[in-house]
C-alpha cells in the first residue's frame, strides 16, 4: 500500500513550480496525523472567471491547472485554494507577504516533519509485512537462509564455475515485491551484464554462491537491498525483494598481457 505523499515533500524541498514531473502524486491514504479541516466553502469561493484569449493567459492557466492537479489529493495538507491563490497573487504583484520568512520556514519545517513521520510509518509497516513473509518463507524445506538474512531457492542447479568478486556476469532476472507486483524484469529485453560487486548486497552474495547455468529464486530483505529509502516509485522503503535469477555466464576481464 503506497501512502507516502511525495508531491508536497518534493515541492517543499525544491521550491515551487515546473518540477511537477519529478514529483508525481499517487492518490493514497495517509498514515500521517489528519490536518484540521477547513470550511468547505473556502475553495468554493475561489473566483473562476478567467479569460484565455492570449498565449500568456493560456500558459498561465496551464501552470495553475498542473499545480492544482499535483496538490489536489495531497494527504499532508488540507489545501486551501484561496490561500494558494493569495500567495500567488502577492508574489506576482510584489505585494507585502502575509507571512514573515521565519513563519514560512517554520511552516515548511513542520510539514517536512509530518512527511518524514508518515514515511517512517510506511517503512515500518512494510518491514513488518516483510518480516512475517520471510519468517514463513524460511520454514519451507527448499529455502536456505544465510547469515545476512538472504533466502534462496534453487530452481535449476547449474554445473559451471561460480563467479568471484572480480568477475562480470551475464544474467536474466525477474523482480517482484512480496505481493507479486513486478518492478523490473529483463525477460522482455536482452540479458544484462554487470560486475558482481556492482549491484545490491543481496545479489552480490547470491551470485558468488551460484554456479553458471543455475536459476535461483532470491528473497532479499531491505537491509541488503534498497533499505529504508527504497527506489520510488516502484520499490517502497523497507521492501523485501523477490528475484528469479538465471546465471547465464561469466565474463572475465581482459588480460593485461594483450
N, C-alpha and C positions, 0 to 999 in steps of 0.2 A: 504494500500500500504506500503510495507516494503522497506524503503530506507536507513535505518541506516547501514553503512558499518562496521560490527562488527570486521572483521578479523584484520584490521590494528590496531584498538584501543586495541584489545586483545594482539596483538603482541608487541605493544609498552609498555604495562603495565607489561607483564610477561617475556619479553625477547624473544630470537629468537626461536629455533626450538623445535620439538617434542611435541608441545602443540596444534597441529592443530585440534585435535578432539574437544577441548574445545572452539574453535573459528570458527565454521563452517560458511563459507561465503555464503550469499544468494545474487545472482546477482540481482541488483536493480538499479533504477535510483536515483541518489543522489540529495539532495537539497542543498548540500554544494557548495561553490564557486568553479568554474571549475579551476583546476590547469593549468598552462601553458603547452601547447602541446610540446612534444619532437619530434624531427625529426623521421619520420617513419623508416629511415634507421638504427637507433641506434640498435633496437632489432634484425633487420635482420642481423647485422654484428656479432652477437654472434657466436663463434666457436662451431659448432655442432658435430665435430669429437670427438668420445669418444669410449673407449674400455670397454666392460662389461664382461670380462672373469672371474674375480675373485669375490668371495663373497663380499669383501670390495668394489669393484667397483660397483657392483650391488646395494648394500645398499646405497652407496654414491649417485648414480643416483636416487634411490627411494626417498631419503631425499630431493634432489633438486627438483624432479618432484612434490612431495607432496607440498613443499613450493611454487613452481610456480603455482600449481593449486589453492592454497589458495589466492594468491595475484593477480592473473591474471586479475580479473574483479573488483579489488578494485576501488571504486569511489572517494576516497580521494586523491590518488596519481596516477599520470601517471607513472607507474612503468618502470624504465629504466633497462633493463636486464643487460646491460654492467656494470652499476653502482653496481647492486646487486652482480654480479659475481666478480667485482673488490673488493668489501668489503669482500666477502667470501675468495677470494684468499689471500688478505692481512692478514686476521685474521688467516687462516690456516697456512700460511707461517711465521707468526710473523713479517711481514713487517711493516714498519712505516705507521701509519694511514694517510690517505689523509685529514682527518678532525681532529680537536682537540676535546677533550672531551667536551669542552664548546660548540663547534659548533654542535656536535652530540646531546647534551642535548637540545640545542636551537631548533634544527630541530624537535626533539620529542615533545617539548613543543608546538611548533606551530601546529603540526599535531594533537595533542590531543585537542587543542583549536578548530581546524577545525572540529574534530569529535564531540565535545560537541555542537558546533553550529548546526551541521547537525542534531544531536539527538534532540535538543530542537525545531528545526523547525518541525521535525516529530511529537514530542509530542504535540506541539501547534496545528498542523493540525488535529491530532487525537482528541484532546479535542474539537476543533471547530465542527468536524463532529458529535461527541457525543452530544454536546450541542444542535445542531439542531435536532438530533434524539430524545433526551429527551424532548425537548420543544414540538415537535409534538406528541410524545407518551403520554405525560402528559395531553393532551387535550382530550384523549379518556375517556368516562364516566366510563369505567370499571377499569381504572387505578387510584390508590391512590398514592399521593406523600407525603412523610413525611418531617419533618423539615430538615433532613440531606441531602435530595435530593434523597433518596431511593424511587424507584417506585415499586409498586407491583400490581399484578392482580390475583384475586382468581379464580383458575380453578376448584378446588374441595374444598368445605368448610367442614372441619372436625369438630367433636364434642367432641374431647378429651381435656385433660388439655394442657396448654401452658407451654413450658419449662421456667426454671429460669436460671440465670447465673451459678448456681451451678450444673446444670444438664449436662448429656451427652446424645446426641441424636443419633438416627439411621435414616439415610435418603438415598433416591435415588436422583440423580441430573443429569442434562444435561446442560453443559455450552457452550455458543457460544459468539462470538463477535457480534456487531450490524449488521455486514454484513452476518451473518449466519455461519461463519467459526467455526467449533467445536474445542474447545481447551481441553476439558476434559468431561468425562461422566462416571458415574457408571453403566449405563444401560446395558452395556455389561459385567459387573462384578457383584460382590456382593454389597449390600448396605453397606454404610460406617458409622462408629460410631466415634464421636469425641466430646470433650467438647464444650458447647455452645460458650464459650469465646475463643476457640482455633482457630478461623477462621477469615477471613477479617471482618471489621467493619460492612459492609452491611449485611452480613449473621448473625452476632451477633444480630443486630437489628431485622431483619426479623424473625429469629427463635423464638424470645420471643413474637412475635405477632401471630404466627401460632398455632392453636390447632392441636393436634395429629390427623392424618387422612387427613390433608389438603394437597392440591397440589397447589402451587403458582408459578407464573412467576415473577421473580425479575429482575429489571433493576438497576444495581448498578454503579453509577458514579465512576470515577477513584479515587477520593479523599477518598472514603470509600471502595476502592478495593485495587489495587496494585500501585496506584499513578503514578508518572512520570517515575518510573523505569520499571513498567510492570513486566512480567515474561517471558523473552525471552526463546525460540524463538516464542512461540505461542501467547503470550499476549503482545502487544506493549505498550510502555509507554503512559499514558493518556487515556487508553482504558476504555470505559464503557462495563460492562459485563452483559450478559443476562443468567439467570439460570431458568430452571424449577426444582423446589424442591418439593419432596414429603416427608413429615414428617411422618415416619413410627412408631416411638415410642420414649419414654423417658427411659433412663437407669439411675436409681437412684444410687448414690454412695453407697458402702456397709456401713452397720451400724457399728458404733464404739463399739456396745454392743455385737458383735458376739463372 
